[in-house]
Amino acid sequence: SGPIALSVATPPAPVTVNPGDSATFSAVIHGFPRPRYQWQRNEADLPGETAANLVVTNVSLAVTGSYRVRADNGLTS
């Protein structure tokens, strides 16, 4: 079949963790072609973080902020 616009099945949920713990963010996004993911912190791309899941290990004040995922499949983003 032809291209299908992206739809968010499961958006990333807010996460609260203690210092030193890990934070895991996940997103489920459907579409065709398959979506390409790019995770961001405070609206800046996180290099190499292009999977549906993001794990931030050893959480500290240095990595706090607003995390989000951007998805694109060439049809929609």
C-alpha positions in Angstrom: 0.0 0.0 0.0 1.0 3.7 -0.2 2.4 6.0 2.4 0.6 6.4 5.7 0.9 9.5 7.9 2.4 9.1 11.3 0.2 8.5 14.3 1.3 8.5 17.9 0.0 5.3 19.6 1.9 5.8 22.9 3.5 9.2 23.6 6.5 9.4 26.0 5.3 9.7 29.6 6.7 12.0 32.3 9.4 10.3 34.4 10.5 11.2 37.9 13.6 9.5 39.3 16.0 9.8 42.2 19.6 11.0 41.6 21.8 8.1 40.3 18.9 6.1 39.0 18.1 5.6 35.3 15.2 7.2 33.4 13.6 5.4 30.5 11.4 7.1 27.9 9.5 5.2 25.2 7.3 6.2 22.3 5.2 4.1 19.9 4.6 5.8 16.6 3.1 4.1 13.5 3.3 5.1 9.8 4.7 4.1 6.5 7.5 4.5 5.7 8.5 3.6 9.2 9.3 6.6 11.4 12.8 7.9 12.1 13.2 8.9 15.8 15.3 11.7 17.2 15.3 12.3 21.0 15.9 15.8 22.3 16.6 17.5 25.6 15.6 21.1 26.0 14.9 21.2 22.2 18.4 20.1 21.3 19.1 16.8 19.5 20.8 14.1 21.5 23.5 12.7 19.2 22.9 9.1 18.4 19.6 8.8 20.2 17.5 7.6 17.3 15.6 4.6 18.7 12.0 4.4 20.0 13.4 4.2 23.5 15.8 6.6 25.4 17.6 5.5 28.5 19.3 8.2 30.6 21.6 6.5 33.1 23.0 7.9 36.3 20.6 10.8 36.4 21.9 14.0 37.9 21.1 17.7 37.9 23.3 18.0 34.8 20.9 16.0 32.7 17.6 17.3 34.0 15.3 19.1 31.6 12.5 18.7 29.1 12.9 15.5 27.0 10.9 14.8 23.8 11.0 12.7 20.7 10.6 13.9 17.2 9.5 11.4 14.5 9.6 11.8 10.7 8.8 9.5 7.9 9.2 11.8 5.0 5.4 12.3 4.8 4.7 13.8 8.2 6.6 14.6 11.3 
